[in-house]
């Protein structure tokens, strides 16, 4: 595997985890607002 490919994979994983964290925060915030 080339360095470029692994860099893209790492970048994709980072972005995916970032989105997941942001989504969790949003869900928690919405839940707190509703309650």
C-alpha positions in Angstrom: 0.0 0.0 0.0 1.3 3.4 -0.9 1.7 6.3 1.6 -0.9 8.3 -0.3 -3.5 5.6 0.1 -2.8 5.1 3.8 -3.0 8.9 4.4 -6.4 9.0 2.7 -7.5 6.0 4.9 -6.3 7.8 8.1 -7.9 11.0 7.0 -11.2 9.2 6.3 -11.1 7.5 9.7 -10.5 10.8 11.5 -13.3 12.5 9.7 -15.7 9.6 10.4 -14.9 9.6 14.1 -15.2 13.4 14.2 -18.7 13.3 12.6 -19.7 10.5 15.0 -18.6 12.6 18.1 -20.4 15.7 16.7 -23.5 13.6 16.1 -23.4 12.2 19.6 -23.0 15.7 21.1 -25.9 17.0 19.0 -28.1 14.1 20.1 -27.2 14.7 23.8 -27.8 18.4 23.4 -31.2 17.8 21.8 -32.2 15.3 24.4 -31.3 17.7 27.2 -33.2 20.5 25.5 -36.3 18.3 25.2 -36.1 17.1 28.8 
